[in-house]
């Protein structure tokens, strides 16, 4: 019996709502259109905001991955960058217990005459080409769709390519086991991975084995090979403590280089007003909060998120206020209807449900 009464009530609400829409076409059109536009604009802006905040969060260990940087003042000049020397990552893995793994990334500097990828008659300039350590796949989530997933890029002149690159050069043929010519060297395709998502600070199409490069085994802490070092920390690691341990380890290795290259000790280096420390930047902060001179690619800014959030809320607020004002202005015309419904027994909640419907 209750279900039947509910059904009759809802059907009546629907009929009355449709009649009011038809009877007041202009009012209904303006009111609904304004609210719809306001909600649509707000939803689109919020979708943009959610996308900006989602960068690099698809990695399983996103909260434990950090990029290593240096904040230093040398001879009165401030240097803050996220490029490090070759031995930094592997040394921290060996010397700092909280550091579980590390990997390096080097981006190929694009030159029209050099950074060309060839296969047969096909020749393209590929901008998203990186040299990485084999540990790259142990830190970042890369979905391999074709080829051997083990021991990738652990030997010179090996590459893994994205599905889009595989289709560009090999069409519908299996690329695994074939070679691409990169920088006039032959690289063997070991696997194909699913194209990386758009919401990442690192867009790569080709990953080549870093051990191919002469600088792969560099031992100089003060040399800058423009490699980006990423660390995987323990879940419960104290970042401040890890940074201090990293600095203590670095000093142990940097001091002999200072003595050999500049003929000064660490104490003399510091007494001259020079300072340096290591930075650990969370992976999920890079897209919105990193704006140094040597970024892998142009990043966005967290200020845009704040600005667009305010705009979205303001638009939605204006749309709601406009809707309420128009609805209130029309409410007097339905006073007789409300009075009649009360006379025949309608309760306050019934009237509320009708107008809400």
N, C-alpha and C positions, 0 to 999 in steps of 0.2 A: 504493500500500500504506500509505504514511504517512497519507494522508487518511482511509482506512478505519479505521485504528487510532485516529486522533484522534476520528473520529465515534463509534466504539464507546465510547471513554473518556468523552466528553462526555455521551453518552446514559446511561452508567452513573452519572456524577456527578449528572445530573438526577434519575434514579430514586431514588438514595440520599437526595438532598436532600428530595425530595417525601415519601419514606417517613418521614424523620426529623421533618419538619414535622407530618405526620399523627399519628405516634406520640406526639409531645410537643406536643400542641395548646396547652396552657396556657402552657408555657415559650415556644413559638414566638410565640404571640399577644402575650405581654408584651414579649418581646425586640424583635420587629419593630415593634410599636406604639410603644414608647418611642423607638426610634431614628428611626422615621418622623416622629413628632411633633417631636422635636428638630430633625431636618433641615428639616422644613417651616417651623417657626418661624424658624430661622436664614435660610432662603432668603427668606422674606417680609421679614425685617428688612433683609437685604442688598439686596433689590430697592428698598426704600425709600431706603436709603443711596445706591445708584447713581443713583436718580432725583434726589435732592437734589444730588448732585455733578455732574449733567448740565445744570444750569440754564444756559441761554443759550449752550450750546456748539454748538447746531445752526447758528448763524450761520457763514458761510464765513470771515469775518474776525474771529471771536470773540476771538482772542488779540491782535489789534491795536486793539480798540475799548476806549476808556477814558472814564469819566465824570469831568467836571471838578468839583472841589469847592473850598471855601475853608476854611482853618484859620486863625482869627484871634483875637487878644485885643484887645478894644477897651474902654478905660476899666475894666480889671479884669475884664471879662466874656469868657469863652471862647465862641467861636462856631465850630462845625464843621458845615458843611452842604454839600449838593451842589446848591444852587441858585445861579445866576449871572445877571449882567446880559446884556442882549440882544447887545451887540457882542463878547462874549468869544470865541465860537467862530470867527466869520468873521475876526476880527483875528488870532487865532493861526494860522489857515490862511495868511494873507497874510504874517505876520511870522516864523513858525517853520518852517523847511524840512521838519522831520520830520513836521509835521502835514499830512496829505493832504486831509482833509475834516472837516466838522463838521455837526452838526444839533442843533436844539433841540426840546424837547418841553414842552408846557404842558398840564397836566391841568385839565379843567373842574371847578370847585368845585361839588359837587352841592348843589342847592337844590330842594326839592320844587316850588316855584312857578316856577322858572326853567329848570332843566336838563331840559327836556322835548323829546322828539323826536316829531314828528307827520308822518303821511302820511294824508291824508283823515280818516277817522273813527278811525284808529288813533293812539294816543298812549301813549308809554311814557317812563319815566325811565331813561336810559342812563348807567350809572356809568363805563363804560370808554370814555369819549370824550376824545380828545386832539387838540390842535392841534400840528402838526409842520411843519418845513421840508420843502421838496421833496427835499432831500438825504437825507431819512430813508431812502429806498429805495435809496440808493447805499451806505449804511452797514449797515443791517439787511436780513436776507433776508426778504422778504415775497413769498409766492407769489401772483401775480395769476392768477385763473382766468377773469376776464371783463373786457373793456375794454382800452383802450389803456395799455400799460405805460410809455410814454414821456411825459415832461413832466407827471407827476402832481403835483397840488397846487402848481403854480407860479403860480396865479392866485387871487384872492380868491373866497370862497364856493364852494369845491370840496371834495368829500369822497370818500373811498374807504371801502367798508364790507365787513364780513366776510360769509361765506356765511350764517351764522346770522341776522345782521341783515337780509340780503336776503330770506331766507325769512320772517322775522317781519313785515316791512312789505309786501313785494311778492309773497309766496307763490311761485308758479311763473313769474311774469312777469320779463322782463329789466329790472333796475333801472337799467342804464346809460342816462344821458340824462334820467332822471327826477329829481325834487327831493324832499328832505326838509326840513322846517322844524325848525331847531335854534335855540333861544334867540330865537325869533320872526324868524329870518332864513332865507331860502331858500338851500339848498346843493345844488349839482348833483352827482349821483353820476357819477363818472368811471370807476370800476372796482370790481370785487369781488375780495377776496382770501380765500385759504383761512384758516379760523380759526387763530389763533396757537396753538402747542402749550402744554400746561399748564406745562412746565418752563421758564418765563421769568419774569423779575422785572417784565415790562411786559406786562400783559394788555389788549389794546385790541380794541374792536369797531368803532369808528368813528374814522377819522383825517381831520381837517379841515385845510385850508390855513392855516398860521399867519399868512401875509401878510394874512389877513382882519382880524386884530386890530390895533388902533391901536399897540400896544406892539411890533409886529413890527420896526420900524425904529428902535427906541430906541438912543440913543448913550451913555447914561449907564452908566459902569462901576460906580458906587456905588449905582445903583438896583437894586432886587431885584424882578424881575417873576415870580419863582418859576418860571423856566424851567430845565430840566435840559439841560445841554450835553454832548454826546458827541463825542469826537474819534476819527478814524481815523488811526493813526500808521503810519509805515513799519515793515516787518517787523523790521528790524535796529535800530530806534530805541532809544537809551539813555534810559530813562524819567527817570532822575535829571537828565540833561542837558536833556531837554525841559522838565522842571518849572522849572529855573533860567532857561531862556530865556523861558518863559511869564511868570515873575515879573518879569524885566527889561523885557519888553514891557509888562506891566500897569502897572508903575511909571511908565513914560513917559506913559501915558494917564491914570492915576489922579491923578498929582501936580497937573496943572492943575485938576482937579475939587476936590481938597482945598483948593487956594488960593482957588477961587471960592466954595465952599460954607462952609468953616470958617475960611478966612483963615490957614491954616498951611501950611508947606512939608512935604515928605516927611521931612526931617531932624527938624523939630519934632514931627511926628507920631510918629516912632519914639522920639525922646528922651523923650516923655511916657509911654513904656512900652507903646505900641501895636505890635502885630506882625501880619503876615499873610503867608500863602503859599498857593500853589495845590496841590491834591491831584489826582493822577491815579489813579482807582480802576479796576482791570481789570473789564471787563464780567462775567466769570465769577465774580468775588468778591462781587458785589452781593447776591445772594440769601442767602448764608450769613454775610457779614462786614460788612454795612452796617446800622447801627441809629441813624440820626440822626433828628432831629425832623421832617424834611420828606421822607420817603421816598414814592415813587410808590405803594407799597402795603406792607403788613406783610411783613417778611422773616423767614426762619427763622434758625437759629443753628448755627454750625459745632460748637458743643458737643454738640448733639443727635446729630450724626453720630458723634462720638467715643463718646458714651455708648451709643448703640444698637449700635455696632460691638463694644464690649466685651461687651454683653449677648448679642449673636448668637454670638460666639466662646465665651462661657461656656456658653450653652445647648447648643451643639454639642459642646463638650468634655465636659459632664456626660452627654449622650446616648451619646457614644462610650465613656466610662468605664463607664457602666451596661451597655452592650452587651457590652463585653469581660469585665466581671465575671461576668455571667450565662453567657456562652459558656465562660469558664474553669471555672466551677462545674460545667458539664455535660460538660466534656471527659473526665473520668474514666470516664464511662459508655460512651465509645466507644474505650476503650483496647484491648479485645479486637479490635475492627474494625481498628484501626491495626496491631496486631500481626499479624493474619491477612494483611493486605495486604502487609506487609513480607516475610512468609514466602513469598508467591507472587511476589515480585519488585518490588513497588512502590518507587519511589525517593522521596526526600524531596520533590522538586518535585511529584510526582504527588499526594502527601498534601496539600501546600500548596494546589495547585489545587483539590482536592476540597473542602477546608474553606472556601476562598475562594469557591468556586462556591455 
